[in-house]
Amino acid sequence: MGYAAERAPERAPIEHPVDLADPRERARLTAPALKAFFRLAAAWALREEDARALLGGMSHARFLSLRKAVETQAAVRALSQDELTRLSLLLGIARSLRVLHAPPLADQWPALPNRNQMFAGRRPLDVMIRGGIPGLQQVRRLLDARRSLGA
């Protein structure tokens, strides 16, 4: 059978990234992203101060109103593009940690001092907070690379 007669492999449809500049998309994603974030914050035993810092330095009042909205399933104003980007990165980090480590370590890892060159003895949580979105991206890339290596 010649090359032309062979069936070409089917390709998965191309998924386009979500348009976080679109207020409707941000509104659609806000409630589930916040629900997942507050579960993550509890699993990681984050102090409120650290949780707010991971979200970009959110005020105490806004943080509490978002948490209350999630708990009561009340409507909430859409998060900003920056906040949703941070949440996406954090949830990706959490997913990678659950693939790489057993449950207790997966949830403790962000708060443990780390000897990796990137962290230089600091906690990954500190790198994520102080580094902002680039710090979150750096941690996410590190964990995704470890996942791809099967480490």
N, C-alpha and C positions, 0 to 999 in steps of 0.2 A: 504494500500500500504506500503510495507516494505521499509526500508532505502535504500536497494540496488536498488529498482525500482525508487526512487526519482531522479530527474535530478539534477545534481550538478550545482551550480551557475557558470555562465561563468566568467572567470577571464580576466581582462584587460591584454593586453600584457605588459610584463615588459619593461619599458623604461630604457635604460642605460644612465647614465649621459654623457654629452658631454665631449669628450676628449680634454680638453684645452691644452694639451701638443702637440696636432697635429696641425701643422701650417696651414693646409688646413681648419680645423674647426675654428681656430681663424680668418683666412681670411674671411670665410663665415659669421661669426658673427659680425665682426668689424663694418661694415657700419650701419646695423640696430641698434646695441647697441649704437653707437655714436649718431645716429639720436634721439633715445629715450632719451639718456642722456641730449642732448642739449635742448630738449623740457622740460625735468624735471628741468634742471637748470633755465630755464626761468620761469616755473611755481612756483618754490620755490624762485624766485628772488635772486639767488645766486650771490654773488660777484665773479668775475673771480678768485680771490685768493682762495676763499673757494671751488669753483668748481675744480680748479687744485689740491688743497689739498685732496679732496675726491678721486681724481684719483691717488693719491700716490705721490703728489708733482711734478707733471708734469711741465716742463718749460713753460714760457709764449709763446715762439716761437712755440713750438710743439702744445700747446693748440690752438693757433690761426690757425695754419695750419690744424689741425683736424676740427676745426669749419668751416673754409673756404671750406674744402673738402666736408663736409656735406651739406653746403649751395649750393655748385655748383655741387653736386653729382659726384665729381671727385674721382678717385681711391685713396685709402689710404693704407698705410702699415698696416699690421695686428697689433692689439694691443697685448700686452703681456698677459700671463695667469693671472698675478696679476691684470692688468687693467680690463680685462674682468670679473674677479671674483668680483672686486669692483663694476662694472657696474651692474652685476647681482644682487648683494645685494641691491644696491640703487634702482633698478627698483622694486625689491620685497618689499622694504620698502614703496615705493610710492604706489604700488598696495594695500598693507595692509592699508595704511592711507586713501585711497579712499573708501575702504570698511567700515572702522571704522568711518570716519568723512565726513561731507558735504564738498563740494569743497573749500570754502574759508579756513576753518580750516585745511583741509587735506594738503593744500599747505603751510600754515603758521606754522603748528606744528613743523617742524624741527628747526625753528628759535625762538621759544618761550621758555622762561625759564620753566623748568619742575620740579615739586616737587617729582616725582617718585624717590624712593631710588637710582635707577641706575644713575639718572642724578644729584641728590643733588642740585637742583636749577639751574643747567647749562642747556644750550640749547642742545637738542639731536644732532644738527649739530656739536657742539663742541666735543661731545663724539665720533661721527662718524669720525671726522677729527683727533682728537688726539689719538683715539684708533686704527686707521688703520683698517685692515680687521677684527681683533677680535672685535673692537668697532662696526663696521657695522653689524657683525654677532649678537652681543648682542642686538642691537636695532631691528634687523629683528626678532630675536626670541621673544622678548617682544611683538612686534606688532602681530606676528603670533599667539602667545598664547592668546592675547586679542581677535583676530578674532575667534579662536576656541571656546572661551567662549561666543561668541556673545556679547561681551562688547562694 
